[in-house]
Amino acid sequence: MNSPLSKPKKASWEPLKETRSFIKEVVGRFETTGAILPSSKYLARAICATLRGDREPWNILEVGPGTGAITREIARVLKPGDTLTAIEINESFAEHLRHDIQTKKEYAKSRDQIKVQVGRLEDIQGTEIYDCIISGLPMNNFEGEIVRQIFSVFRSLMKPGAPLSYYEYFAIRNLKYPFVPKLEKKRLREVSEIVDEEIKKHQIRARKVWMNVPPAVVRTLILKPAR
Ligand SMILES: C[S@@+](CC[C@H](N)C(=O)[O-])C[C@H]1O[C@@H](n2cnc3c(N)ncnc32)[C@H](O)[C@@H]1O
């Protein structure tokens, strides 16, 4: 407790500011943003479980960092020699994140290991570059064809044996299905077929995170077996 003579601690408005920036971008860009709020710290911790443990330095790709809810946790668990590239389609989010990386103390230890690029995952060139991909892409918002393309890009960018960790809102496809028009039903069925097939063949871990709005499941897949 503060003594009566000590200055009262200032309330931190940072999480509120971040949420406000996020919501501002959601309006009018729901298809690519695909969320109403940034991920919780519980979800961020669960998705970063992949990065913990004893290992060699990794090249890590974060896809769709938004305002950095997960990037912050990645930065916290980065090891010496790791590199993190964060690719974000939305320029305002990328700017917000760059600013935070340069100025916030959460990034002080690892800011030289992180770079933020503006662009689409689908446009990254190269093969077998990354030892791990952490994705925040809202796959359930995309057309089936795009989801197929995203998995194919993940595959070509990953080294054999590399984990992909991503999240989706818990049971969202099934919950939405009865309430949407025919065309949207068709889209959801296509997305489910593609995603469920990948999960069936390649998932190594799934963890539910109730402390998130809405609750989510974090999935880890190895899309290409180690050689
Ligand atoms: C659901 S939000 C996740 C934001 C943040 N990772 C979090 O968990 O709070 C999805 C993010 O992916 C970005 N995004 C959508 N499509 C993308 C693409 N093709 N390439 C890169 N980023 C994309 C959006 O702009 C948005 O920031």
The ligand as an SDF file (V2000), in Angstrom:
LIG
                    3D

 27 29  0  0  0  0  0  0  0  0999 V2000
   -7.3520  -10.9210  -35.6620 C   0  0  0  0  0  0  0  0  0  0  0  0
   -6.2410   -9.5590  -35.9340 S   0  0  0  0  0  0  0  0  0  0  0  0
   -4.9460  -10.0720  -34.8400 C   0  0  0  0  0  0  0  0  0  0  0  0
   -4.1710   -8.9430  -34.2430 C   0  0  0  0  0  0  0  0  0  0  0  0
   -3.1920   -9.3510  -33.1340 C   0  0  0  0  0  0  0  0  0  0  0  0
   -2.2710  -10.3720  -33.5780 N   0  0  0  0  0  0  0  0  0  0  0  0
   -3.9470   -9.8590  -31.9210 C   0  0  0  0  0  0  0  0  0  0  0  0
   -3.9240  -11.0700  -31.6890 O   0  0  0  0  0  0  0  0  0  0  0  0
   -4.5580   -9.0190  -31.2450 O   0  0  0  0  0  0  0  0  0  0  0  0
   -5.6090   -9.9750  -37.5600 C   0  0  0  0  0  0  0  0  0  0  0  0
   -4.4860   -9.1090  -38.0820 C   0  0  0  0  0  0  0  0  0  0  0  0
   -4.0380   -9.6540  -39.3290 O   0  0  0  0  0  0  0  0  0  0  0  0
   -3.8150   -8.5780  -40.2580 C   0  0  0  0  0  0  0  0  0  0  0  0
   -3.8890   -9.1710  -41.6230 N   0  0  0  0  0  0  0  0  0  0  0  0
   -5.0140   -9.5990  -42.2570 C   0  0  0  0  0  0  0  0  0  0  0  0
   -4.7020  -10.1390  -43.4520 N   0  0  0  0  0  0  0  0  0  0  0  0
   -3.3390  -10.0930  -43.5670 C   0  0  0  0  0  0  0  0  0  0  0  0
   -2.4080  -10.5410  -44.5730 C   0  0  0  0  0  0  0  0  0  0  0  0
   -2.8250  -11.1220  -45.6930 N   0  0  0  0  0  0  0  0  0  0  0  0
   -1.0660  -10.3480  -44.3550 N   0  0  0  0  0  0  0  0  0  0  0  0
   -0.6440   -9.7280  -43.2090 C   0  0  0  0  0  0  0  0  0  0  0  0
   -1.4780   -9.2920  -42.2240 N   0  0  0  0  0  0  0  0  0  0  0  0
   -2.8140   -9.4750  -42.4010 C   0  0  0  0  0  0  0  0  0  0  0  0
   -4.9070   -7.5790  -39.8920 C   0  0  0  0  0  0  0  0  0  0  0  0
   -4.6410   -6.2820  -40.3820 O   0  0  0  0  0  0  0  0  0  0  0  0
   -4.8970   -7.6820  -38.3730 C   0  0  0  0  0  0  0  0  0  0  0  0
   -3.9300   -6.8200  -37.8040 O   0  0  0  0  0  0  0  0  0  0  0  0
  1  2  1  0
  2  3  1  0
  2 10  1  0
  3  4  1  0
  4  5  1  0
  5  6  1  0
  5  7  1  0
  7  8  2  0
  7  9  1  0
 10 11  1  0
 11 12  1  0
 11 26  1  0
 12 13  1  0
 13 14  1  0
 13 24  1  0
 14 15  1  0
 14 23  1  0
 15 16  2  0
 16 17  1  0
 17 18  1  0
 17 23  2  0
 18 19  1  0
 18 20  2  0
 20 21  1  0
 21 22  2  0
 22 23  1  0
 24 25  1  0
 24 26  1  0
 26 27  1  0
M  CHG  2   2   1   9  -1
M  END
$$$$
